[in-house]
Structures are given as C-alpha cells and as structure tokens.
C-alpha cells in the first residue's frame, strides 16, 4: 500500500475536515527502503517526468576517497560501526548518509544517500 502525503482528515480540535479535491498522483510516497550490508541488490523506480531512480537495497562495496591524496578506490564494506540517524541501524547494518563504516582501508564516513543514488560514496576519517 502506498503512502499518501496530505492534510489530515481531522482538525487539531478533532473536528472533521472535508477534502476540497481528490487525491493527486504527485502526493504519493513510498515506504523507506534502507540500504544494508550484503550481496549487491538494486531496484529501479520510476520517478516524476518518466526518469528512473536506482534504489540500493544491499551492497558490500563503497567508493572510498582519501581526502589527503584525492584518490578514490572501490573497497569492501566490513560493517557499520556508527550511525547517528538511529542507534539500532548499527545492529541491523543499515547504511545512511553520515554513517561510519569499517572498510579494508579503514574507517570511512558516508557522504551520499545510498537509497537515492544507487552507490555508497564515503571518505576516510582518522
């Protein structure tokens, strides 16, 4: 079932609010699809204007940049060590923007939104 972004049918006082028009397609939303560590798995979604968005459901690789040298290499993700979005995401190995992941090159901070971009980009931190 799709999510529908609209005003509530009830007012703050509890009274009924009557709709002025019917639902519009642009008001549709979708359930969140968190990116997890695992075998690569993506899903294509049609967006407004007929474009496509690649949702990254699972991945075990990340594009890691070393800020000192400017080099970017693809490396394996070992685990999620910290996630400020939700502390329970660490236990579930969910990757979001700002999450700190352990890679073969060391700890790295995710700089993009993997569920929106289809890849994980990160930079090495000390």
N, C-alpha and C positions, 0 to 999 in steps of 0.2 A: 504494500500500500504506500502511495506517495505522500510526502509531506506537503502541506498547503500553508503558505505564508500569507496570513490575512489577519484582520482585526478579529478579536473575539466576538462571539455572538452575544456576550453578556457585558453589560457596563460594569464599572467599578462598584456601583451600588447593588448590583445583582439584577438590575432590570434588563429586559430584552432589547437587543439592538437589531433592527431589521436591515438586511442587506440592500444596498442601493443598486447593485448589479450582480450578475452571475460571476462565477469563477473565471479567471483568465489563465491561459497556459503559462505565462511568464511568472505566475505566482507559485508554480510547482517547485518543490525542493526534492531532496533525496536524503536517504539515511547516510550517516557518515560511514566511510569505508577506511578504517585505519590501516596503515602500512605496517606489516610485520616482517620480522627477520625469517627468511626461509627461501625455498626454491622460487625462482622468478615467476611471477604471475601478474598479468596486467588485464585491464578491462577497458574497452573503448566505449565512450559515452557521447551521444550526440548532444551538442550544445546549441544555444541560440545562434541563428544565422547559418545553420547547417554544418558548422565546424565540428571537429571531434576533439575530445579531451581524453588523454590516456590516464586512467587511474592505476596507480601502482598498489597492488594488494599485498604482494610479498616480494622481497628481494634479499639477496645476500651479497650484493656488490654496491659500492659507493664510489663516486668521483671525488677523490680527496686532493685538496690543494694545499701545498706548503707555502704559507704566506712569505716566508723569508726568501725562497728561491723562485717562487712563482710557478713551479712545476705542478701539473695535475696528473695523477695516476688513478687508474681504477683498481680498487683493492677490496678484499673481502671484509664484510662486517662480521665480527665475532659475537658481540652482544650489545644491548643498550644498557649503559651504566647509570644514566641520569636523565630524567625528563621533567622539566618544570611545568609542563602542561597538566600532568596528572601523575602522582607518585605510583599509582597502580600500573601505569603503562610500562614501567621498567620490568615488572614481573611478567607482563604479557609480551615483552619485546616489541612494543609499538614505537615506530619512528615518526616523530613530528618535527616541525621547524623548531630549532633551539635545543633539540635532544642531543645528549652527548653519547657518542657510540665508540666502542672499542674496535679498532681495526688493526691490521697487521703492521701498519705504520705508526700506530699509537692512538691516543685519544683524539677524537675529532668532533666538532660541533656542526650539526646540520644547518645549512644556510638557506634551504629552499623548502617548499611544501611538497613532499613526495606524492601525496594523493592528488595534487593538481598538475604536477609536471611530468610524472611518469619515470623520474630518476631521483636518486639521492645524491645531492651535492653537499660536500662538507669541507671544512678547513681544519687543519691540525692546530690543536691548542697545547700549551705546555702544562 
